[in-house]
Amino acid sequence: ILPGGNFESLPHLQSNGWQHVKDDQADVKTGVELSLHAPRSGRSSLRMQCWPQEGVPVPLVLDHPPVVISSGAVPVQAGQIVRIHGWARVPQPVEATLDGLLIYDSAGGRDLAVRISEAEDWQEFTLFRAAPRSGRLSLTFALCGFGEAWIDGVTITPLLHSTASPNASAATPGIR
């Protein structure tokens, strides 16, 4: 149910709510593109980059992610379980951070993020989430230091819809 997770078309991503959250830090340069170089599948994948600004002392640790991409939000119902799945590649260790590449959703937040500091080949990631309430769910991909990361084939798949009625007794065991 996630439009654009195949990273094939910039207009398609933009029209479905994907955003590059820009944070102009004086000591870093960043880049984001749909790259035709070695995608996991299809024609292209998302490439995120960050490197030190020339002539500026290189920070030992970056205090917040310099490159952040957020997906468009998809509707979920309270209690609905979804599978978030995709592929990431981080060819060299991400420097100036302990987090590397963070992949997280709006229900679980950064505390439940997948953290990838290095993955020479495409690495599969999967998250399962139960929607705490009806609303919208989005994903965030944050490159937290100097390096590059590639993302491709991202999907959100509903697995279980809540069928509990609002008047169901709390004392009734089991899942409705």
Summary of the structure (lengths in Angstrom):
residues: 176
radius of gyration: 18.0
end to end distance: 23.9
largest distance: 65.9
contacts: 522
relative contact order: 0.26
helix: 5%
strand: 45%
